[in-house]
Amino acid sequence: MQLGYLHQSAGQMELARKYFRQALQYPKHEYKNSTDMKAKVALAELD
C-alpha cells in the first residue's frame, strides 16, 4: 500500500495502480477492511 502512495507521488501511476491492486488481493488479515477501503479510494483517484 505504501509503495502505491510513493509511486503515486512520484508520478508513476501504473506502478501505483499495481501496488494498490496487490493490496486488495492479500488474504484476510486484521486490517483488511481498512486497507481495502484505502486502496479502492486511491485507485478511484488515479482513474
DSSP file (Angstrom, degrees, kcal/mol; ACC not computed):
  #  RESIDUE AA STRUCTURE BP1 BP2  ACC     N-H-->O    O-->H-N    N-H-->O    O-->H-N    TCO  KAPPA ALPHA  PHI   PSI    X-CA   Y-CA   Z-CA
    1    1 A M     >        0   0    0      0, 0.0     4,-1.8     0, 0.0     3,-0.2   0.000 360.0 360.0 360.0 -46.5    0.0    0.0    0.0
    2    2 A Q  H  >  +     0   0    0      1,-0.2     4,-2.5     2,-0.2     5,-0.2   0.863 360.0  57.0 -65.2 -34.8    2.8    2.4    0.9
    3    3 A L  H  > S+     0   0    0      1,-0.2     4,-2.5     2,-0.2    -1,-0.2   0.880 104.2  54.1 -63.2 -35.5    4.6    1.6   -2.3
    4    4 A G  H  > S+     0   0    0      2,-0.2     4,-2.2     1,-0.2    -2,-0.2   0.928 109.0  47.4 -61.3 -45.3    1.5    2.7   -4.2
    5    5 A Y  H  X S+     0   0    0     -4,-1.8     4,-2.3     2,-0.2    -2,-0.2   0.901 111.6  50.9 -63.4 -40.9    1.5    6.0   -2.4
    6    6 A L  H  X S+     0   0    0     -4,-2.5     4,-1.3     1,-0.2    -2,-0.2   0.926 112.6  44.9 -63.8 -44.7    5.2    6.5   -3.1
    7    7 A H  H  <>S+     0   0    0     -4,-2.5     5,-2.7     1,-0.2     4,-0.4   0.862 111.1  54.8 -68.7 -34.1    4.8    5.8   -6.8
    8    8 A Q  H ><5S+     0   0    0     -4,-2.2     3,-1.2    -5,-0.2    -2,-0.2   0.929 108.7  47.1 -63.0 -44.9    1.7    8.0   -7.0
    9    9 A S  H 3<5S+     0   0    0     -4,-2.3    -1,-0.2     1,-0.3    -2,-0.2   0.765 110.3  53.8 -69.6 -23.9    3.6   10.9   -5.5
   10   10 A A  T 3<5S-     0   0    0     -4,-1.3    -1,-0.3    -5,-0.2    -2,-0.2   0.464 118.6-111.7 -87.5  -1.6    6.4   10.3   -7.9
   11   11 A G  T < 5S+     0   0    0     -3,-1.2     2,-1.3    -4,-0.4    -3,-0.2   0.600  77.8 131.5  84.4  10.7    4.0   10.4  -10.9
   12   12 A Q     >< +     0   0    0     -5,-2.7     4,-2.0     1,-0.2    -1,-0.2  -0.653  25.5 168.3 -96.9  78.0    4.4    6.7  -11.7
   13   13 A M  H  >  +     0   0    0     -2,-1.3     4,-2.7     1,-0.2    -1,-0.2   0.830  68.3  54.5 -67.5 -35.9    0.7    5.9  -11.9
   14   14 A E  H  > S+     0   0    0      2,-0.2     4,-2.1     1,-0.2    -1,-0.2   0.921 111.5  45.3 -65.9 -42.2    0.9    2.5  -13.5
   15   15 A L  H  > S+     0   0    0      2,-0.2     4,-2.1     1,-0.2    -1,-0.2   0.890 111.5  53.6 -66.5 -37.6    3.2    1.2  -10.7
   16   16 A A  H  X S+     0   0    0     -4,-2.0     4,-2.3     1,-0.2     5,-0.2   0.940 108.6  49.1 -60.7 -46.9    0.9    2.9   -8.1
   17   17 A R  H  X S+     0   0    0     -4,-2.7     4,-2.6     1,-0.2     5,-0.2   0.904 108.3  55.3 -58.1 -41.7   -2.1    1.0   -9.6
   18   18 A K  H  X S+     0   0    0     -4,-2.1     4,-2.0     1,-0.2    -1,-0.2   0.924 111.1  42.7 -57.2 -47.5   -0.1   -2.2   -9.5
   19   19 A Y  H  X S+     0   0    0     -4,-2.1     4,-1.9     2,-0.2    -1,-0.2   0.846 112.7  51.8 -74.2 -33.1    0.6   -1.9   -5.8
   20   20 A F  H  X S+     0   0    0     -4,-2.3     4,-1.3     2,-0.2    -1,-0.2   0.912 112.1  47.2 -67.0 -40.5   -2.9   -0.7   -4.8
   21   21 A R  H  X S+     0   0    0     -4,-2.6     4,-0.9    -5,-0.2    -2,-0.2   0.882 109.9  53.6 -65.7 -37.2   -4.4   -3.7   -6.7
   22   22 A Q  H >X S+     0   0    0     -4,-2.0     3,-0.8    -5,-0.2     4,-0.5   0.891 104.0  55.6 -64.0 -38.9   -1.9   -6.0   -4.9
   23   23 A A  H >< S+     0   0    0     -4,-1.9     3,-0.8     1,-0.2    -1,-0.2   0.858 104.3  54.5 -61.7 -34.5   -3.0   -4.7   -1.6
   24   24 A L  H 3< S+     0   0    0     -4,-1.3    -1,-0.2     1,-0.2    -2,-0.2   0.736 103.3  57.5 -70.2 -22.1   -6.6   -5.7   -2.4
   25   25 A Q  H << S+     0   0    0     -4,-0.9    -1,-0.2    -3,-0.8    -2,-0.2   0.542  75.7 113.2 -90.0  -7.1   -5.5   -9.2   -3.1
   26   26 A Y  S << S-     0   0    0     -3,-0.8     3,-0.1    -4,-0.5    -3,-0.0  -0.398  72.0-112.7 -65.2 141.8   -4.0  -10.0    0.2
   27   27 A P        -     0   0    0      0, 0.0    -1,-0.1     0, 0.0    -2,-0.0  -0.037  57.1 -49.3 -67.1 177.3   -6.0  -12.7    2.1
   28   28 A K  S    S+     0   0    0      2,-0.1     2,-0.3     3,-0.0     3,-0.0  -0.154  70.0 156.0 -51.0 134.5   -7.9  -11.9    5.3
   29   29 A H    >   -     0   0    0     -3,-0.1     3,-1.7     1,-0.0     4,-0.3  -0.925  56.9 -86.4-152.0 174.4   -5.9  -10.1    8.0
   30   30 A E  T 3  S+     0   0    0     -2,-0.3     3,-0.2     1,-0.3    -2,-0.1   0.808 125.5  34.3 -58.3 -35.2   -6.7   -7.8   10.9
   31   31 A Y  T 3> S+     0   0    0      1,-0.2     4,-2.8     2,-0.1    -1,-0.3   0.045  79.3 122.8-110.4  25.3   -6.8   -4.6    8.9
   32   32 A K  H <> S+     0   0    0     -3,-1.7     4,-2.8     1,-0.2     5,-0.2   0.903  74.2  48.5 -56.7 -48.3   -8.3   -6.0    5.7
   33   33 A N  H  > S+     0   0    0     -4,-0.3     4,-2.2    -3,-0.2    -1,-0.2   0.929 115.2  44.2 -61.0 -46.0  -11.4   -3.7    5.6
   34   34 A S  H  > S+     0   0    0      2,-0.2     4,-2.2     1,-0.2    -1,-0.2   0.921 115.5  47.5 -65.1 -45.1   -9.4   -0.6    6.3
   35   35 A T  H  X S+     0   0    0     -4,-2.8     4,-2.4     1,-0.2    -2,-0.2   0.917 112.1  50.0 -63.5 -43.8   -6.7   -1.5    3.8
   36   36 A D  H  X S+     0   0    0     -4,-2.8     4,-2.5    -5,-0.3    -1,-0.2   0.909 110.1  50.2 -62.8 -42.2   -9.2   -2.4    1.1
   37   37 A M  H  X S+     0   0    0     -4,-2.2     4,-2.2    -5,-0.2    -1,-0.2   0.926 112.1  47.2 -63.2 -43.7  -11.1    0.9    1.5
   38   38 A K  H  X S+     0   0    0     -4,-2.2     4,-2.3     1,-0.2    -2,-0.2   0.898 112.7  49.1 -64.5 -40.6   -7.9    2.9    1.3
   39   39 A A  H  X S+     0   0    0     -4,-2.4     4,-2.4     2,-0.2    -1,-0.2   0.898 111.0  50.0 -66.7 -40.1   -6.7    1.0   -1.8
   40   40 A K  H  X S+     0   0    0     -4,-2.5     4,-2.2     2,-0.2    -2,-0.2   0.901 111.5  48.3 -65.0 -40.9  -10.1    1.5   -3.5
   41   41 A V  H  X S+     0   0    0     -4,-2.2     4,-2.0     2,-0.2    -2,-0.2   0.926 112.0  49.5 -64.4 -44.4  -10.1    5.2   -2.8
   42   42 A A  H  X S+     0   0    0     -4,-2.3     4,-1.3     1,-0.2    -2,-0.2   0.906 111.3  49.1 -63.1 -41.5   -6.6    5.5   -4.1
   43   43 A L  H  X S+     0   0    0     -4,-2.4     4,-1.1     1,-0.2    -1,-0.2   0.896 109.2  52.6 -64.7 -39.0   -7.4    3.6   -7.3
   44   44 A A  H  < S+     0   0    0     -4,-2.2     3,-0.3     1,-0.2    -1,-0.2   0.878 107.1  52.8 -63.6 -37.3  -10.5    5.8   -7.9
   45   45 A E  H  < S+     0   0    0     -4,-2.0    -1,-0.2     1,-0.2    -2,-0.2   0.814 106.7  53.5 -67.0 -30.2   -8.3    8.9   -7.6
   46   46 A L  H  <        0   0    0     -4,-1.3    -1,-0.2     1,-0.2    -2,-0.2   0.740 360.0 360.0 -77.2 -22.9   -6.0    7.5  -10.3
   47   47 A D     <        0   0    0     -4,-1.1    -1,-0.2    -3,-0.3    -2,-0.2   0.465 360.0 360.0 -84.8 360.0   -8.8    6.9  -12.7
